Amino acid sequence: MASIDTTALEHNLNQVRRLVGNAHIWSVVKARAYGHSLRAALKGLSKTDGFALLDIDDARWLREQGWTGRLLLLEGLFRYEDLASAHDLGCDLVVHREEQLDWLEDAKKTSLKLFLKLNSGMNRLGFLPEAYRLAFHRLHALGYSVNHLSHFANADRVDRSPSVGDQMECFTQTIEGLPSGETCLANSAAILWHRNALGDWVRPGIMLLGISPTGIAQDIAHAGLKPVMTLSSEIIAVQDLKAGDCVGYGGRYQAKQAMRMGVVACGYADGYPRHAPDGSPVWVYGKSLEQTGVICPLAGQVSMDMITVDLTNAPWAQVGYRVELWGRHLPVDDVAIKSQTIGYELVCAIAPRVPVEII
Ligand SMILES: *Cc1c(COP(=O)(O)O)cnc(C)c1O
């Protein structure tokens, strides 16, 4: 079960506010709010200035739930047919390629607010500087209100190019002298580590969930963020192993001495990483939910519906004991790093079959 703590979301949004001063906040809730569910995001982030997402159906859903604040489609329109719905739903649009300019010219829905996207060095989406200025003038002449947006490739690290400084220089030069527009720049990493590169609007995603943009939990310890998702399950069997016994598919883990192995009802079909190695941390609760628990190492290949955990550290644990795969007691970053990935990937991959509880 994935428990989503909406008070933690609210707390994290307040922390972001503290960091960004007067900047407005687009809370980025693409990919079902990174696996946390749009419903929970709406509840916990109701004080945000706007929601940024990809899918127009999600925008419609938020409107149906009564959201009257701003909405931003982060990749703009995928098809011309969606322009009318975007307009009717009152979505702001990112504009990142020529075809979208043609659509906007055809439709003349000039009440749409636009965020023109500059490719300032990441080379993923957006117009290069010269094309950017042309696009700006074209939209401006049509009567659209046009804002300026770009995205950083390396706000979470210092040893790669382009740096935030390089991209800021490109951005500032490109928009210089253009007649109007608010700016929109920072993702979570920039909010945390590049406070001079925020823009009038910021776009935090992962930090709202209390997860580190770098993949290292310690890196965000200073920011006072709380984990939002707790993925938990329980022990459904215990095996008493003798020295030499092997566990699970491929017999990847072999007991060195007599030991107890807990079988936990959570596997890769729930979104637990199949490539998690032995030693990946699993939190086994104490005798009551209040009594804290202990970290036990994963031991053996992750299966579709189960993992196996060495219970040496938790001699009290029996069938029925609760286990936390990540969350309140165990940062998802600590699990992800063992599987050579980042928290983003694990929470986004939470499978539809996992029941979600919003608290
Ligand atoms: C996903 C996304 C964000 C949020 O990034 P985080 O690292 O989760 O803060 C911001 N801007 C754009 C364009 C995005 O696609």
The ligand as an SDF file (V2000), in Angstrom:
LIG
                    3D

 15 15  0  0  0  0  0  0  0  0999 V2000
    9.5670   17.6240  -14.5720 C   0  0  0  0  0  0  0  0  0  0  0  0
    9.8880   19.0320  -14.8240 C   0  0  0  0  0  0  0  0  0  0  0  0
   10.1500   19.9130  -13.7760 C   0  0  0  0  0  0  0  0  0  0  0  0
   10.2510   19.4600  -12.3340 C   0  0  0  0  0  0  0  0  0  0  0  0
   11.5330   18.9430  -12.1010 O   0  0  0  0  0  0  0  0  0  0  0  0
   11.9630   18.4240  -10.6440 P   0  0  0  0  0  0  0  0  0  0  0  0
   13.3640   17.9890  -10.8380 O   0  0  0  0  0  0  0  0  0  0  0  0
   11.0610   17.2970  -10.3250 O   0  0  0  0  0  0  0  0  0  0  0  0
   11.7960   19.5710   -9.7400 O   0  0  0  0  0  0  0  0  0  0  0  0
   10.3440   21.2360  -14.0750 C   0  0  0  0  0  0  0  0  0  0  0  0
   10.3020   21.6740  -15.3510 N   0  0  0  0  0  0  0  0  0  0  0  0
   10.0710   20.8520  -16.3910 C   0  0  0  0  0  0  0  0  0  0  0  0
   10.0430   21.4060  -17.7630 C   0  0  0  0  0  0  0  0  0  0  0  0
    9.8650   19.5150  -16.1700 C   0  0  0  0  0  0  0  0  0  0  0  0
    9.6480   18.7030  -17.2030 O   0  0  0  0  0  0  0  0  0  0  0  0
  1  2  1  0
  2  3  1  0
  2 14  2  0
  3  4  1  0
  3 10  2  0
  4  5  1  0
  5  6  1  0
  6  7  2  0
  6  8  1  0
  6  9  1  0
 10 11  1  0
 11 12  2  0
 12 13  1  0
 12 14  1  0
 14 15  1  0
M  END
$$$$
